[in-house]
Amino acid sequence: MTSTALLLFACVRPAAVPASAPSADSREILVLHTNDQHGHYLPERAPWLDGEPEIGGTVLLDQYIRGARQSHGAERTLLLDGGDLLSGTPLTDMEVRGSKGGAMLDVLEILGYDAWAIGNHELDKGWENTSAFVSDSKVQVLSANLVKESGGMAFPGQAPSKIYTLGEVTVGVIGATTEGMDYLVSSRAFEGLDIEPVLDTVGPEVARLRPQVDLVVLLTHIGVEEDQAIAEAVPGIDLIVGGHSHTYQTPAIQAGSTWIVQAGSYARSLGSLQIRVGDNGGIESLEYTLVDLVPAAAPSEPRPEVEAMVAQYDAEIRSFYDVEIGSCAETLTRDYYRQSPLGSWATDMMRAETGAELAMYNGGGLRSDLPAGPIQRRDLYNIFPFGNEVVTFQISGTELMALLLANVMAAEEESRGAIQVSGTSLVWREVMSAPEVVKIEVNGQPLEPERLYTVATNSYVVDQAERYLAGAVPKNVEPTGQSVFELANNYVSRVGEVTLPGDARLTRLP
């Protein structure tokens, strides 16, 4: 439906929802939304605010949600999440209710969410874990395009869409998951599944729901740019509530006749859409506020049961992760595109613990720097939060040389994340826009082209060999049964002090 009058407001400063009586307008509804919580249950730093205060977390999120419901009427309020509930904090590695990350189901349910969309990180712990996680969710799980190869929804309890009745207004909510699952998720976790094009699945679902409802909402985990493309390609979508790109979207944006919103990440902000629905359906007016969850502006008091739940989980986590196991002489930093101090240390650590001749790690998989000073287990978890398993494989000397050359050129072009390496060194120069080897060694010896070398890495790199290994096919892949975090914890506990590796590994000559 075409809107007859559209009104948009956006607030970039902290704002509390006033505790006023609910509106008497029976055609007015409230849509609240979050996305990309990644297990962040405590307040987190907000770098966009003056002084970078810590805001948000589960307790404050509950306070703001309850304040909004009291203000606008709970029966006319819809609460949605755009996916990636998992991977990011130790909370998502705790086994609760039969799955790692099951504590996030407790969070969704105690806060009263109505639906959440499946994100790519929901599959980080493997297919079996995702299936247990999704099937145990009492909150509706949505994705129209994540399916089994044999047909049907990917997981028990998942649905393509659901219709909600909010007073006199009916709202159809359709889920959509990023099409990048083939490189964002390990092949083992994605075995037997398929990701269909969003346009091919969302379009028919919109057409099916449109005659039945007043509003069509697309709840996505695909990123704000892709949201805009869908809005322009698929008629009949009134609102897209997004996730995946961690976009702090204010004001709301409009593509065609569709409004698009996203609420940042880590449960620090709550999107609030006050919508007046036309008598014949569609958005007649819309007021959007992206509310930063600042403690001083909370519109309601904390609930003891929410505080108790958070405190219980936090105590369990701190008892293991806030334990000092070593020290770091100086901060080890990351570099997504090039060999970095942290990348050199991480690969050295993997080689030392596995006995492999070489080690490799994708630069994008290092999620935090290692600060100077005492090292707690939490510091290592922040670097390696994804739970990827350490594996070994074999690669020929010729394949290794091709990989290193591809790696240095990708770094020059900044075309993809760098593979961090240990146990090998390359000296090269550029000749006629192509890399030329000056010297290449493995553990101080000249590279042998026909020899098979044993490499330690994480399971994601092996799964994405085409992306990272320059066409090399990993041979004799052997799992170790340990995650990268577990390996790092064992290593630092054993050696005590972490020092900056000083050797040059990928050197370009003038």
N, C-alpha and C positions, 0 to 999 in steps of 0.2 A: 504494500500500500504506500502511496506517496504521502508524505507528511504535509499537513496543511500549515502548520506553524511549528518551527523548531527553535528552541531556546537553549543555549549552551552556556554553562558557567564552569570555570575550572579554578581550583584553589591550589597553589603551590606551597602554601605555608600550613603548619599544623592546624587542624580544624577539628573541633569536637562536634558531634551531632547533638543538637539541642534536645533536652528532655521535655518536649512539648507533647500535647495530646495528638494522637494519630489524626491524619487528614480525614475529613468526612467525604472526600471525593472517592467514590467507589471504583473509578477508572484509573486511580493513581497507584502505582506499585513501586517497590524499592528493590533494586538488584545490587547486591554486595558481592565483591569478588576479590580473590587473591590468586597467586600463581607462583610456581617455582619456590615452594617453601623449603625444599631440600633438607627437611629434618631440623630446621632452625627453630627451636622452641624457646630460646632465651633472647633477650634484647641484643641487637646487633648495631654496629656503627652505621650511622647514616651520613655518608660523606657529602651529600648535597645540602645538608643543613649547617648553619653557622655553629662552629665548635664541634662538629661531627659527633653529636651525642649518640648514645646507645638507645635505640627505640625498639618497639615491637616485641615479638615473642608471643607465645600461646596465651599467657594470662592477659596481657594488654589487648591482644586480638579479640579475646572473649569479651572484655569490657566494652570495646568499641562496637562489636556486633550487637551485644545486648542493648547498648544505648540506642543504636539505630533502630532495632526492633521495637523498643519502647516508644520511640519517637514516631515511627511510621506505621506501626501495627505488624505484629509477627505474622499474622495470617496473610499479609500482602507483601511479604519480604521473601526474596529468593537469594540463597547464598551458594556461590559457585567457586570452584577452584580449577585453574587451567593446567594442572598437572605438574610432574616432577616433584612429587612429595618426597621421594627417596634420594639417597646419596648426597652426602655433604657434611653430616655430623655423626658422631658415634651413636646417636639415637637410632639412626637407620640401619645400624649393624646389630642392634639388640634383637634377639628373637623374642617376639611377643605375639601371642595368639597364633602361633604356628608359622610365622614368617618373619624374616629379618625386615625390620621397618614397621612391623605391625603396630608399634606405638603410635604411628601417624594415623592409623585408623581410629585409635582412641581419641586423638586430637580432633579429627573431623567430626566424630560422633558426639563428643561432649560439647562442641561448639555449634552443632546443629546444621552442618552443611547439607545441602540438597543434592548436589552432584559434583563429580570431579572427572576430568578428562585424563586419559592415560598418556603420560609423557615417556620419552625415551629412557630416562633414568629409572623408571619403574622396572625395567628389565635388567638392571645392572647385576642383580644377584642371581640371575639365571631364570629359565622358564618356569621351573617348579616353584620357585619362590614367588614369582609374579602371579602364578595361578593361585597359590594359596592366599596371597595378599588381596588380589581382586575378589576372589570368591568369598572371602570373609568380610568384605566391606558391607556394612549396613547402609552406607551412603551409595546412591546410584553411581555406577562407573560407566562412562560414555566414551565410545569411539566408533564411528561408522566405518572407518577405513582400515583398521587393524583387525585382520581376519586370519583364519586358518587357511593353509594352502588347499585343504580339502573342502573348504567352504564353511561358512558360519562364523560367529564371533570367536575371537582368539581365546577368550577366557570365560569360564563360568561366572555368571553374574554381570557380565558386560552387555551393554545394549547400544544400538546406534543412536537412540534418542529417547526422550521421555517428555510427556506432557504434564505440566503443573497447573493447578488451579489456584489462583491468588485472588480471593474474593470473587469479583465478577469477571476477572481477566484470566484467559488461558494462555499459557506460554509453552511453546515447544522448544526444547533444548536439544541440540544435536552436537555430538562430540566428534573431534577430528584430531589425528595424531600426525606428527611430522613425517614426511615421506623419506627423510634421511636416515631411516632406521638401518638401512643396509650398511652404513659406515659408523653409525653412532652406537650400535648394539653389537655384541659379540655374535658370531655366527651360531655358536652353540645355544645361546639364549634365544635366538630367533629361529631355530630349527623348527620346521613345520608351520611357520607363520608367514604371512605376506602383508605388505603394506600397499594398499591400492591408492591410486591417485585421488587426492582430496576432491577434485572437481567431479570425478566420475561417481563418487559416492555421496557427496554432500548435495549436489544438484538434485538428484532424484528424491532424496530425503526431504529437502526443502519443499519440493513440489508436492510430496505426499502430505506433509504437515500443514502447509499453508492454508488449505480450506478448513482445517479443523481448529485453528488457533487464532488468537488475536495478534500475538507476536511470535516471530521466529528468532531464536538466539542460537548462534554458533559458538560453542565452547571449545576452543582450540588450544593445541600445543604445537604450533607450527611457526611462530614468529610474526612480528608485526608487518614486515614487508609482504610476506605470503598472505597474511590476513587481508591486506589491501587488494592484492591480486584476486583473491577469491571474491571479495565484495564487489569488485568491478565485473567479474565474470558470471556470477550467479545471482540472478534477480530473486527478490523475495526475502532476503535476509535483513532483518531490522537492526540487529546488534551482534557484533562479534566481541566476545570476552576472551582475550588471548593469553598466551604464555609462551615459553621457550626462549624468547630473546631477552628476557629480564628487562623489558623496557619500562621505564618510569614515565608512563604516557599521560602527560597533562599539557594542554587540554586534550579531550577526546578528539579523534580525527574522523573525518567523514570521507568515504569513498563511494561515489554514486549516492544512493539513498541509505547506505548502511553506516552506522556509527561503530567505531572500533576503540576499545579500551584495553589497557594492560596495567598491572599494579606493581611493577618492579620485581622484587624478589625477597626471599628470606623472612616473610611475615613481618615486614617493617611498615607496610602501608596497606590500606584497605580501600578499594575502589567502591564508590557509592554513586549509583545512578537512580535518581528520582525521575520516574517516567510517567507521563500522562498518556494513556492509551486512548486513541480515538474511538468513537462509538462504533465505527466499522473496522476497527483494528488498526495496526500501525502506530508509530510513535507520533503523537501530536506535539508534545513538548518533552524536553530532556534537560535535566540539571545534573552535571557530573562534578564530583569532588573526589580527588585522590587524597585521602586522609592519612597523614603520617601519624603513626601510633605512639605519640609522645605521652609519657606518664602523667605530666601535669595537666593535660587536657582531657584525660579519660572521662567519659560521660557516665560511668557507673563504677561501683566498687568491685574489687576482685571477688570472684566466687571461691569460697574455701575448697570446694571439691576440685576445681581447676588448679588452684595453687598446690593442693596436696598431690595431685597427679604429676605435675611438673617437678615438684620437689622430690618425689620418689624416684622418678627416672633420672633426675640430675644427680642424686646421691649415688645411684648405681654406677653411673657413668664416671663420676669423679673418683670413685674408689679405685678404678682401674686406670683411667687415662690421665689423671692429674698426679702422676707419680714420676719423680725425677729419675731418669735412667742414664744420664750422661751430660756432656756439655759440648758447646760449639765455640771454637776460638773466634770466629768471625762469621758474619751473616753470609749465607750461601743463597745467591739470587738465581732466578729463572730467566730464560730468554726463549720465547716461543719459537723464534726463527733460527736461532743459532745455538751452538754448543755453549752451555752455561756452567757456572761453578756448581750449582745444585745438580744439574744433569750429569756432570762428571762424577760428583760424589755418589749419586744414586746408582749409576752404572758400575762404579767401582765396588760399591756395597754388594750389588747383586752378583758380581763376578767372584768376590771374596766368599760369599755365603754358599754359592752353588758349585764353585770349582770350575766354572766354565772358562774357556779361553777368551771369550768376548762377552760384552753385554751391551744391550741397546734399550732405549726407552723413548717413547714419544714425548716430545717437549710439552704438548698440551695436556698430558696426563699428570704433570707436576703442578699441583693446585695451590701451593703456597710456598713462600720462601722459608728457609730455616734460619731463624734469628740467632744472633750471638747470645751466649749465656747458657744457663741450664736448659737441658732438653727434657721435656716431659713426653710421655707417650702421645699426648694430644697433639704436640707439634708434628710428630711423624704422621699421625692420622690426617692432619690438615694437608699434608703433602700428598698422601696416597689414600684418598677417601673412597675410591671406587670398588675396592674389594677384588680387583683383578688378580688372577692366580699367576704366580711365577712359573714359567715354563722354560724348557731348553729345546733348542732345535739345532740343526746343522745347515751350514751354508758353504758353498764352494768359494775358493779365493777369488775366482772370476766374478761371481755374484756379489761378493763383498766389495770389490773394487767398483762395480757398477753402482751399487747402493751408495757408497761414499761420494762418488762423483755426482749422482743425482741429488744427494743431500746438500752438497755445497752449492749447487746451482739453484736449488729451491730456496736456500737461505739468501743467495744474492737477489733473487727475484721476489722473495717473501711470498711465495706461492702456496706454501703449506707449512705446518709445524715441523721443526727439525727433529731428526732422530739423534738423541744423545748417545754417545758411544764410549766404550772403555775397552782397553786391550789392543787398540789399533791407532795408528796415526797416519795422516795423509798430508803431504806437502804438494801443493798444486799451483798452477797459474792458468790464466785464461788466455787462450790463443784462438783468434778468429771467432770470438763469442762462444767458445766451447772450453770446458775444463780439460787441462792436460796434466797427467800425473808426473810429478817430479820424483817423489819417493813415497812408497807405501809400505808399512811394516805392521806385523802382528806380534805383540809382546817383544818388541825390539829386534825381530827377525824379518828378513824380506818376505813379502807375501808369496805364497805358493799357489799359483792359479788353480791347480787341479785338486788341491787338498780340501777336505771337508773340515771346517772349523765349528766347534760347539759354541753356541750363543745362548746366554740367558736373557730373557725379556719378560714382558707381561703378556697375558693371554690376548689382550686387545690388539697388540702389534701383530701377533701371528694371525689373528682373525682378519685383520686388515692388511695382509701382506701385499696385496696389489697396490694399496695406497702408500705404504711406507717402505717396502723392501725392493722397490725398483724392478718388479717382475720376478724376483727370486721366489721360488716355491720352497717353503720351509720343509726340511726333511727330518724324519725321525723325531717328531715333536713328542716331548715327554713332560707331563705335568709334575710339579713338585708337591702339590697338596698344600702349599702355603700361599697366602696372599702377599702382595708386596709390602703392605703394612706389617704383617707378621714377621717377614724376613728382616725388615728394617729395625723393628723392635728387638729382635734377637741379636742383630749385629751391634746396635748401639749399646745394648745391655752388656755385651761381651767386651767391646773395645773401650767403652767409656767416653773417650774424647773424639770429636769429629773435627777434622782439619780440612782446609781448602786444598783440593788437588792442584798441583802446580804445573803439570805437564801440558804442553800444547798438543792438540789432537787433530785439528783441522786447520792447516796453516796455508794461507794464500800468499804467494810471492808476487812482488810487483811485476 
